[in-house]
């Protein structure tokens, strides 16, 4: 789920599957083959997700670029990775004359085709039923095939690529899938799990929590693009979120927002006394003591999932004391 201005757009897994396959076919028609590089440059959203999965189905190598990256840095990455296609948001400038361009906002309309998932029509030939793998890839994909190259800038600002294979992804996901299996019977009490994520899909942490883990859990992902703490708190409540996925600095900002709210209500001293009294109390006692905040965020919300950097002890203790789980990735 993503918000576009005042609109709330919901995308199903079925739709994402269809778009991913259609994008893989679009890559084939554009001459993108196994091992060719495709840059993805834009904000989190269903089109970004579909393009990423389409690259993997085709056997192309995704090159995610941070939405906030400068055009100069993106241009250096495009040249260094020798990308053949750039899928970028409309406001992004043209950065390469060697790569073709597809606007992210036009992705769904561009890839719409008369054939459906599991079938393909070759011009002049009758429709033939094939598997998705046969349709999308030039060759059988293995764990050794490269899935993506993540670029980061060092102190010199020069791009540094980290190569990740399909096997790298599976090595992280398979233990999670096996470990979660015994707890599926308990998950029904929280179903459907709903994650609000603030982390870019161009980062590994964002991909694990926004791309790979949700399908294993049957979870819904809500992409929140605002960095305003008040708007984030409203989204958590409105979407009946189970957990918030964020980097440490955002949790610091949310902590500050909650403290300022208590101060604005003239409850700063009462909050400080309750916070001190909650030390060492049982989980449910802490939840009840800070029930105003739990009501503010919604009773389904119970966890902050943090990654990308170290979380400060004060902020971690703050949310734990309020009666929330704080999970480090």
C-alpha positions as a printed Julia matrix, in Angstrom:
329×3 Matrix{Float64}:
  0.0     0.0     0.0
  1.23    3.5    -0.82
 -0.21    7.0    -0.69
 -0.1     9.29   -3.74
 -1.04   12.72   -2.5
 -4.49   12.26   -1.01
 -5.01    8.91   -2.74
 -4.47    5.56   -1.04
 -3.43    2.88   -3.53
 -3.66   -0.79   -2.58
 -1.8    -3.41   -4.63
 -2.37   -7.14   -4.19
  0.25   -9.86   -4.46
 -1.6   -11.08   -7.57
 -1.18   -7.68   -9.22
  2.5    -7.52   -8.27
  3.08  -10.97   -9.73
  1.44   -9.97  -12.99
  3.4    -6.72  -13.22
  6.71   -8.46  -12.39
  6.2   -11.03  -15.15
  5.13   -8.37  -17.62
  8.16   -6.25  -16.75
 10.42   -9.28  -17.27
  8.87   -9.68  -20.72
  9.4    -5.96  -21.36
 13.08   -6.44  -20.51
 13.27   -9.33  -22.97
 11.75   -7.22  -25.74
 14.24   -4.44  -24.98
 17.11   -6.88  -25.42
 18.0    -7.08  -21.71
 19.54  -10.5   -21.12
 20.78  -12.5   -18.15
 23.49  -10.51  -16.36
 22.58   -7.15  -17.91
 22.2    -4.31  -15.41
 19.02   -2.29  -14.79
 19.06    0.78  -12.53
 16.03    1.47  -10.31
 15.91    5.09   -9.15
 12.85    6.42   -7.39
 10.76    6.36   -4.2
  9.33    3.25   -2.57
  6.15    2.02   -4.2
  4.51   -0.93   -5.96
  6.05   -0.06   -9.33
  9.53   -0.19   -7.78
  8.73   -3.58   -6.23
  7.39   -4.95   -9.51
 10.45   -3.73  -11.42
 12.81   -5.33   -8.9
 11.06   -8.72   -9.03
 10.85   -8.45  -12.81
 14.63   -8.04  -12.99
 15.13  -11.14  -10.86
 12.69  -13.18  -12.98
 14.47  -12.14  -16.15
 17.92  -12.83  -14.7
 18.86   -9.17  -15.05
 20.93   -7.53  -12.33
 19.08   -4.83  -10.38
 21.11   -1.73   -9.51
 19.05    0.1    -6.86
 19.8     3.78   -6.43
 18.81    5.79   -3.37
 15.96    8.14   -4.22
 17.95   10.99   -2.63
 21.13   10.29   -4.61
 22.55   13.21   -6.58
 22.42   13.04  -10.37
 26.23   13.14  -10.45
 26.53   10.07   -8.22
 23.8     8.21  -10.11
 25.58    8.98  -13.39
 28.86    7.55  -12.05
 27.06    4.41  -10.9
 25.32    4.01  -14.26
 28.67    4.23  -16.04
 30.52    2.01  -13.57
 27.83   -0.7   -13.69
 27.33   -0.33  -17.46
 23.55   -0.25  -17.01
 21.47   -0.83  -20.14
 18.15    0.46  -18.8
 17.28    3.1   -16.21
 13.86    2.93  -14.56
 13.57    6.33  -12.89
 10.94    8.63  -11.41
  9.72   11.41  -13.7
 11.52   14.18  -11.83
 14.92   12.53  -12.21
 17.2    14.1   -14.84
 18.59   12.09  -17.72
 21.98   10.82  -16.57
 23.16    8.48  -19.31
 23.15    8.52  -23.08
 24.16    4.86  -23.23
 21.13    3.49  -21.37
 17.48    3.63  -22.41
 15.0     5.22  -20.0
 11.63    4.09  -18.64
  9.7     6.36  -16.3
  8.71    4.61  -13.1
  5.24    6.2   -13.07
  4.57    4.83  -16.58
  5.78    1.33  -15.82
  2.34   -0.3   -15.45
  0.91    1.29  -18.6
  4.05    0.46  -20.56
  4.1    -3.22  -19.65
  0.35   -3.89  -20.05
 -0.05   -6.7   -22.56
 -2.85   -8.94  -23.84
 -1.26  -12.12  -22.47
 -1.52  -13.2   -18.87
  0.75  -14.85  -16.34
  1.79  -18.29  -17.55
  1.3   -17.64  -21.25
  2.99  -15.7   -24.03
  2.01  -15.0   -27.61
  4.7   -14.84  -30.26
  3.72  -12.71  -33.3
  2.25  -14.92  -36.01
  2.08  -17.98  -33.74
 -0.71  -19.41  -31.6
 -0.66  -18.84  -27.87
  1.56  -21.32  -26.02
  1.35  -22.18  -22.35
  4.69  -21.98  -20.57
  5.96  -21.68  -17.02
  6.91  -18.27  -15.69
 10.57  -19.33  -15.63
 10.44  -20.35  -19.29
  8.81  -17.09  -20.25
 11.06  -14.74  -18.34
 14.64  -16.05  -18.28
 17.13  -16.9   -21.02
 18.58  -19.72  -18.92
 17.8   -21.56  -15.67
 18.75  -19.28  -12.8
 20.83  -20.66   -9.93
 21.95  -19.47   -6.52
 25.21  -18.33   -8.15
 23.57  -15.84  -10.51
 24.01  -12.2    -9.51
 20.72  -10.65   -8.34
 21.77   -7.08   -7.63
 24.65   -4.69   -7.13
 24.29   -2.23   -4.26
 26.38    0.91   -4.58
 27.52    3.03   -1.68
 29.81    6.03   -1.68
 32.97    6.02    0.39
 34.75    9.04    1.85
 35.91    9.98   -1.64
 32.38    9.84   -3.04
 33.34    7.19   -5.58
 30.79    4.4    -6.12
 31.56    1.09   -4.43
 29.5    -1.85   -5.59
 28.53   -4.81   -3.41
 27.53   -7.84   -5.46
 24.7   -10.0    -4.08
 23.64  -13.29   -5.61
 20.32  -15.13   -5.44
 22.1   -17.47   -3.04
 22.97  -14.58   -0.72
 19.28  -13.7    -0.45
 18.22  -17.31    0.12
 20.88  -17.86    2.76
 19.21  -15.15    4.84
 15.6   -16.04    4.09
 15.64  -19.83    4.43
 16.54  -19.83    8.17
 13.84  -17.22    8.8
 11.24  -19.32    7.0
 12.23  -22.46    8.92
 12.37  -20.61   12.24
  8.98  -19.0    11.76
  7.17  -22.22   10.81
  6.51  -23.4    14.42
  4.96  -20.02   15.29
  2.49  -19.76   12.4
 -0.32  -21.05   14.62
  0.18  -18.02   16.89
  0.43  -15.56   14.0
 -3.29  -15.94   13.29
 -4.03  -13.88   16.39
 -2.21  -10.91   14.82
 -3.14  -11.58   11.18
 -2.88   -9.78    8.93
  0.53   -8.46    9.91
  0.94   -4.9     8.68
  4.36   -3.24    8.42
  4.79    0.51    7.97
  8.23    1.02    6.47
 10.26    4.21    6.27
 13.41    2.55    4.9
 14.31    2.9     1.19
 14.08   -0.26   -0.91
 17.51    0.67   -2.26
 19.01   -0.55    1.06
 19.45   -4.19    2.1
 17.53   -3.63    5.34
 14.68   -2.05    3.41
 14.62   -4.93    0.95
 14.58   -7.63    3.62
 11.7    -5.99    5.5
  9.82   -4.55    2.52
 10.41   -7.09   -0.27
 11.44  -10.51    1.01
  9.99  -11.05    4.47
  6.36   -9.92    3.89
  5.56  -12.64    1.28
  6.89  -15.29    3.69
  4.54  -14.0     6.4
  1.6   -13.04    4.22
  2.07   -9.5     5.52
  0.94   -6.14    4.17
  3.55   -3.43    3.6
  2.66    0.25    3.86
  5.23    2.55    2.25
  5.31    5.83    4.19
  7.25    8.51    2.3
  6.88   11.32    4.83
  9.67   12.02    7.31
  7.36   14.06    9.53
  7.03   12.29   12.91
  3.42   13.39   13.37
  2.41   12.05    9.96
  4.22    8.78   10.63
  2.38    8.32   13.94
 -0.94    9.03   12.19
 -0.12    6.46    9.49
  0.67    3.8    12.1
 -2.74    4.37   13.71
 -4.71    4.77   10.47
 -3.26    1.63    8.85
 -3.62   -0.46   12.03
  0.08   -1.31   11.78
  1.68   -4.2    13.63
  5.23   -2.84   13.43
  7.2     0.16   12.22
 10.39   -0.37   10.24
 12.83    2.51   10.55
 16.43    3.62   10.92
 17.66    4.84   14.35
 17.48    8.58   13.6
 13.78    8.22   12.79
 13.12    6.47   16.1
 14.95    9.34   17.8
 12.6    11.77   16.01
  9.5     9.8    17.05
 10.69    9.72   20.63
 11.11   13.5    20.53
  7.62   13.93   19.06
  5.98   11.88   21.82
  7.87   13.8    24.5
  6.84   17.12   22.97
  3.2    16.01   22.89
  3.32   15.26   26.62
  4.9    18.66   27.24
  2.27   20.44   25.11
 -0.49   18.85   27.23
  1.23   20.04   30.4
  1.94   16.44   31.41
  5.73   16.49   31.27
  6.22   15.87   34.99
  3.47   13.23   35.16
  5.04   11.47   32.18
  8.48   11.55   33.85
  7.06   10.02   37.04
  5.25    7.29   35.1
  8.38    6.61   33.08
 10.47    6.18   36.24
  7.82    3.99   37.89
  7.65    1.68   34.84
 11.26    0.54   35.28
 11.29   -3.17   36.03
  7.53   -3.6    35.68
  5.92   -6.45   33.75
  5.12   -5.86   30.09
  1.34   -5.61   30.51
  1.68   -3.21   33.43
  3.81   -0.94   31.27
  1.28   -1.13   28.45
 -1.53   -0.14   30.81
  0.49    2.65   32.4
  1.1     4.22   28.98
 -2.28    3.3    27.51
 -2.74    6.84   26.16
  0.26    6.33   23.86
 -0.85    2.82   22.91
 -4.28    4.21   22.05
 -2.53    6.94   20.06
 -0.66    4.38   17.93
 -3.37    1.71   17.86
 -3.75   -1.42   19.97
 -2.47   -3.68   17.18
  0.87   -1.9    17.13
  3.53   -3.58   19.27
  7.04   -3.36   17.75
  9.71   -1.07   16.34
 12.07   -2.87   13.95
 15.3    -0.93   13.56
 18.3    -1.41   11.3
 20.92    0.3     9.16
 22.89    1.63   12.14
 23.23    1.28   15.9
 20.25    2.44   17.96
 21.06    4.6    20.96
 20.44    3.0    24.36
 18.27    5.91   25.54
 15.84    5.65   22.62
 15.7     1.85   22.86
 14.99    2.04   26.6
 12.37    4.75   26.02
 10.18    2.59   23.76
 10.73   -0.58   25.78
  9.66    1.29   28.93
  6.48    2.35   27.15
  5.59   -1.29   26.57
  6.83   -1.89   23.03
  9.2    -4.46   21.59
 12.34   -3.03   19.96
 13.95   -5.38   17.45
 17.41   -4.79   15.96
 18.08   -6.1    12.47
